[in-house]
């Protein structure tokens, strides 16, 4: 049983792949990242 969606360390997931995994939670994710970006004036950074 896999503990996550992105378990291959050689392949960094693209933004589209991440959004596909989020599916029904995509809107909530986008609202959260927008809130954090606007409230704390941070830029999004994907770390893998």
C-alpha angles and dihedrals in degrees: 000000000000119000093207147002099251106048100140106098092196093062120063108204118242121231091255091054091051092049090049090056091048092055107152092018093055095100092049090049092050091047091050095048091046091050093050092045094049098038099044098025092235128148121228117254126181113215120192 
